[in-house]
Structure formats: structure tokens, C-alpha cells
Amino acid sequence: MTQSSTILSTPSWQDSLCRRSLPHFGQLINWLLLATSSVLLIWSFEPHLGDRQTPTSVLSWMPQAWLHSAITIWLCRGMLAMGGVLWFFNRGLPWSCWLTTAGFTALWSLHVETTHNTAHIFNLPNMLMVIQSLWVTFEAKEIRAAIKAGRYYQTPLMPRWVFLTGVAYIGLFHTAAGLTKLVYSGPGWANGVSLQLWTHLWGHSWAPSTWLILSSRTFTRILQAATLVIETAGVLAIFPRLRPWIGLGILGFYAGVLLTFDYGFHFNALFTALYLLPVESWLTKRAEQRVAAAASTHSP
């Protein structure tokens, strides 16, 4: 084989991004995002009146009366519930995906706009929902045809870019968190004082991590310095060889937070594990083996 023919046979990076695999991992993400949506759907919150300092969500343009209106809240919940049910049963694709995404975004924005404190516990699932909706939109014709033929799980429907976009977003999400700490507080953020104060005020009294943090300033400095390094390095997850190590580091951070505080980072930790640990490759390989085995069994 000549060198020119070898070059021609090597797929470009564009071809690699469009290479399709079985949709098992994508479908798992869809189900888990819908489970996340059901949690937000029943999440109760008490709106608070007061001046808003800066725009915080896509609904910041709305008058305060609209944001606090029960009609607005139930409209958002209705959008999320209707879209979620349709998407779960693969009906109305791709419009049901976007109805779910719009309802999710609007409902969480209402939480952020009308409460006196905010958290980024649903931001990561929200953006993954956008990515998954884009996948269904671009592949809607093929997905509908495969579902109609009863061969959804036997048909390569998930382009590689869907998974890699999710990886890139999760990496950027955590890198932005680390850079924000450095920009606003500098390296001094990792002095151990702030974490000890947070733990004293809000840490679980029964958690061994609480005792360790409060009893050792040196240990606390190490934890905060490690947090800065791990979060800021999140974007390096785009490199396959570094991805599992970055994933393990971020999951270690989440494990410490969830053990020590009553913060709802469960979904962040779950999706980080699914994307940054080799779950996608393992699940896809297993699915391909089963499809191949089934095909060989039914072949004449």
C-alpha cells in the first residue's frame, strides 16, 4: 500500500466526530436526565420578595410579578411534565426534547430568581439536556425510523460528537469553578480558614470529614489546594488518557462535599462519573457484543 492510499484511508477528525455507535449510553443519559427532571418537578421552594442585584438566569428580563406568579410556576411545571412524559416514550421527537429542556430551564430559573441564595446543582444536567436534545434533533429521522422498525437498540444512532461534547462541557464546568475561585480570591482561597468556617457552621456533626477539617488547618489547606488544582484541570478531560484521572479527582471532591455538607451535588457527581470514567466505552462494547451475538444466532 502506498503512502498516499494510507493517508486517504485514515479518517479525518470530522469523520471521527460523526462516527456512530449504538445508542445505549445516550439513552441511559436521557433516562437519568428525565429522572433529574422529575426531582426538579416536585422540588418545593418558597419564593422571596426583594430587589435583584444582577441578572442570574434566562428569566432575568421578566417583571418580578411574573416571576412570583403561580401561573408562571405551573406553566413551567406543565411544560416539563408534558415534555418529559413524551420524551420518555419517544413520542413527538425532537419537539418533546426541547419542551422538556425549556421547562427544566425555566423552572430552575424561577428557583434562582426568587430565592435569596442560589446553587449550581442543576446547571450541569441542564446543559447536558441541551446536548442530548441536539443529538435527537440532528438524528430525529433515523431515530424515528429505528423505533418504528423495532431496531432502536440495534442501530448505530449516536454520533461521537454527542459524547465528546458532554465530556468537554463537564470539563469546562469544573474549570470555570476553579478559575472563578482564583479570579475573585486568588491562591489565598486555599488558606484553610474558609473551609473550616463553612464546616463549623454547616458541616454534618456526625461526619468524620467534619472532625478532620475542624481539627487540622494543614489538612484543610491541602483539601482546598487539591480542590483548586482538580477543578481548574477539569478541561483536560478532553484528553482520553487524562480523562479517568480527572474524573476520579473530581469525584473525590464531590465525595468529600456530600459527606460533609447537605449540598445537592448528587447529579453533578453522577454525570461526572458517567462521562469521565470509562462507562461509555464499556457499555457500548457490551452492547455491540450482544448485537453481534444475536445476529450470529439468527444468521442462516
N, C-alpha and C positions, 0 to 999 in steps of 0.2 A: 504494500500500500504506500503510495506516495505521500509526501508531507502535505500537499495541497488537499488531497482527499481526506486526510486525517483531520485537518482544520475544518473542512466542510462538514464532517460527521460529528464534530463537537458541538453540542447545543449551546446557544448563546445564553446569557443571563436572563434575557427576556423569555426565551423558551423555558428555562428552568422555573421562572416565576409562574408560568402558565401551565406547567405540568400538573395534570390532575391525578388525584388519588381517591380512594373510596371515602365516602363522606362520614365515616363513623365518628371521627374526632370532632368534626364540625357539628354533627348532630348532638353529640354529648354536650358541647358548649352551648348549643341552642337550648337544650333542656335545662341546663344549670342556670342560664340567664333567665329563663322563664320562671324557674324556682326563685331566683333572686327577685324577680318582678312580683311574685306572689307575696313575698315578705314585705316589700315596699307597699304593696297594695293594702295590706292590713295594718301597716305601721301607723300607730296613732300619735298625734302631736298636737300641742296646744299653741295656736298662733299668738304672737305677742305684738302689741302695737308699739310704735316708736319710730323715730327718724332712722332712715337708712343712710349709711355713710357713703358707701361706694357701690357700684354695680357688682353683683355677686353671681348672677345666673342669667340665662337667656330670657328670663321673665322680668328682668330689672326695669324694663320700659313700662310695665303695667302700673296703673294707679294703685295706691295702697288699698283702696276699697275693693278693687277687683281681686287682689291677692288674698284678701281675707274673706272673700265671699264663699259661702258654702257651695254655691252653684259652680264656681270655678274648680273647687276641690273635687266635687263629684263628677264634673265633666272630665277632669284628668283621670280620675279613677275609672270612669266608664271607658275611656279610650284605652287605658292599659288593660283592663279586664277583657274587653271585646277583642282587641288585637292579640292578647296573649292566648286566648282560647282558640282563635282561628289559626294562629301560628302553630300551636301545639298539634293541631290536627292537619297541618299543612294545607289549609284552605286559604284562598284569596291571596296566594303568593304572587308578587312580593309585597303587596299593599298591606297585608296583615303585619308583616315585619316592621314596616315603617310606622304603622299605627301604634304598635307596641312600643317602639322606640320613642315616638313622640309623647305618648302617655307617660312613659317612665321618666323621660327628661323633664316634662312639665311638672309631674307630681313631686319629684325630688327638688326641682327649683322652687316650688311652693314651700317646701320644708325649709330650704336655705333662706328664702326671702322673708319668712315670717317667724323665725325663731331667733333668739338672742345669741346663740352660738351655732357654729356650723362644723361639719366634719366631712372628710373626703372618703366616706365609707362606701358610697355608691357611684362615685365618679368613674372608677375603673370598669365596673360592669357596664356602665352607661356607654362608654366608648367602645367596648367590645361588642355591644349590641349594634352599634353603628356599623362596625366592620362586618359582622355576621349578616346584617341587612344588605350591605353592599354585595356580599357574596351571593345571597339569594336573588338579588335584583339582576346581577350580571348573568347568572346561570338559571334564571327562572324557567325559561323554555325547556331546557334539558332536565331540570329537576321535576317539573310538572309531568313531562313525558315519562320519566323513570318511575315516578309514583303511580301514574296511570297504568303502566305496564307491570307494576308489582316488582320492579327490579331496582328500587332505590338504593338498597344496600349492596347491590352487585354492580353498580355503575360508577365509574370514576367521575365524580362531580365536583370535587373540591380542589380548586387551583392552589398551587403552593403559596401564592402571594397572600392568601387569606390567613394562613397560619403565621407567616413571617411578619405580616402587618401587626398581628396581635402581639407577637414577641417584641417587635420594635416599640409598640405603644407602651407595653408594660415596662420595658427598659427605660423609656423616656419619662414615664410617670414617676418612677423612683429617682431617676437622676434629677428631675426638676425639684423633687422634695429635698434632696441633698444640697443642690445648688442654692435653693431658697434659704436654707439654714446658713450657708456660708455667706450669702449676699447680705442678709439682714443682721446676722450675729457674728459672722467671722469664725475663725477656728476656735475662738473662745467659747463658742456654744458647747464645746465638749469639756467644760471645766468641772463637770460633775455636780455642780450646785443645782442647776435647774431640774435635773432628773431626780435628785434627792428630794427637792421641794415637791415635785409632782407626785412622787411616790408617797411622801409623808401625807399629802392632802388626799390623794385619790387612789392610792395603791391598795390592793387586797391585803388585809391584815393577816390572812392565813397563808399567803403565797411565800414560798422560800425565797423567791427572787426579791420580794419586798424587803425581807430581812437582810439579804446580801447587799442590796443597794443602799439601804439606810446605815449599814454598819461599816461600809468601806468607801471612802471617797475615791481611792485609787481604782477600785473595781468599777465604780460608776464612771470614772473618766474613760476607762478602757471601753466600756459599753458604748458610751456616746461617741468616742472616736471611731469605733468599729461601725457604728450606725452611719456616720458621715461617709466613711470610705465605701461601705456596701451600697448605700443609696446612690451616691454620686457615680459609682461604677455601673449602675444598672443598665445604661445604654450599651455596655459591652456585651450584653446578652445577644446581640445580633450576630456575634461570632459563635458558631456552633460549639467549638471546643471550650469556650469560656461559659457558655450558657448554663450548664448544670451547676457550676461552681457559684455563679452569680445567683442562681435560683436558690441554692442551699443557704447562701448568706442572707438573702432577703427573707427566706422562710425562718431562719434563726431569729432574725429581728422580729418578725410577726409572732413567733412563739413566745418570745420574751414579753412583748407588749400584751398579748392576750392572757398570759399567765399573771401579769402584774396588775393590769388595768381592765376596767369594764368598757373597753373600746370595741366597737363593732367591725374590726378588720377581718372578719372571718372570710368574707367573699374575696377580698383582696388576696388573702393567703391562698385560698383555694385556686383561684385562676392563675396566680403566680406559679403554683406547683404544677398545674396542668400544662402551662405553656413553656416554662423554663426547665422543667425536668423532662426526661425522655419519654413522656407519656404518649405524645402524638405518634412518634415513630414506632413504639411498641404496639399501640392499639391498631395502627394502620397495617403493620406487618402481620399481626394476628388475623385481622380481617381479610387480608389478601390470601393468607394461607387457607382460611376456611372457605373462601370463594373458590380458590383453585381446587381444593379437595372436593367440594360439591360438584364442580364442573367435571372433574375426572370420574367421579362416581356415576354421573348421568351420561357420560360420553359413550357412544357405541363401541 
